[in-house]
Amino acid sequence: MPKKVVRESVALYDAKTQLSALVDRAAAGEEIVIMKSGHPMARLVPMEDTRHRRVPGQGKGMWKVARGFDAPLPDDVLDSFEAE
């Protein structure tokens, strides 16, 4: 997501009544300053993505699939799924 820093000041009362919309705007990259009595009190900014990127193949050789993994289930197990 491209960074778009648009600094806008919003009065505390307006921030309370429009919080959901302001959070959406911040998530889209805007920076919103919340003012109280004409003084800046807080900044609403987008969160950084803290998730780790998956790297394909990292678990190669660490897992073994049992030989009969995809064999049909026994009748008694199948019946338990269909029991009411």
C-alpha atoms as one frame of an Amber mdcrd trajectory, in Angstrom:
protein
   0.000   0.000   0.000   1.478   3.357  -0.972   2.095   5.765   1.875  -0.109
   8.791   1.646   0.415  11.048   4.598  -2.278  13.679   4.650  -2.157  15.432
   7.982  -5.573  16.688   9.016  -6.694  18.092  12.354 -10.006  16.997  13.809
 -11.673  18.271  16.963 -12.134  15.682  19.708 -15.926  15.897  19.530 -15.860
  15.288  15.767 -13.387  12.429  16.222 -15.770  10.753  18.673 -18.703  11.028
  16.290 -16.707   9.966  13.192 -14.290   7.445  14.724 -15.083   4.590  12.355
 -14.565   6.747   9.259 -11.361   8.226  10.702  -9.978   4.747  11.424 -10.714
   3.710   7.833  -8.896   6.781   6.550  -5.921   6.121   8.818  -5.789   2.506
   7.636  -5.650   3.854   4.079  -2.519   5.829   4.957  -3.704   9.185   6.262
  -2.442  10.742   9.483  -5.099  12.467  11.570  -4.314  14.728  14.518  -6.995
  14.885  17.213  -7.274  18.301  18.844  -8.726  19.235  22.229  -9.325  22.907
  22.998  -7.168  23.840  20.013  -4.170  21.765  21.142  -2.979  18.557  19.467
  -3.606  15.638  21.851  -3.290  12.448  19.770  -2.348  11.140  16.361  -4.287
   8.491  14.448  -1.870   6.722  12.098  -1.924   3.462  10.111  -0.525   0.339
  11.751   2.580  -1.214  10.268   2.236  -4.768   9.026   4.019  -6.828  11.667
   3.275 -10.240  10.171   6.249 -12.266   9.036   6.342 -13.162   5.375   6.062
 -16.857   4.706   8.965 -18.394   2.867   7.984 -21.435   0.785   9.921 -24.594
   1.512  11.028 -23.778   5.053   9.401 -26.929   6.465  10.657 -29.253   3.749
  11.664 -32.601   5.218  10.212 -31.799   8.648   6.860 -33.537   8.101   5.997
 -37.077   7.167   2.607 -38.120   5.867   1.577 -41.601   6.945   1.244 -44.163
   4.187  -2.514 -44.679   4.710  -3.267 -40.967   5.199  -5.911 -40.780   2.483
  -7.358 -44.270   2.968 -11.150 -44.479   3.439 -12.332 -44.128   7.035 -13.712
 -47.207   8.842 -17.505 -47.626   8.726 -17.974 -46.954  12.456 -16.201 -43.568
  12.126 -18.261 -42.648   9.058 -21.440 -43.637  10.905 -20.550 -41.319  13.808
 -20.499 -38.351  11.415 -23.962 -39.181  10.168 -25.511 -39.933  13.595 -28.146
 -37.521  14.814
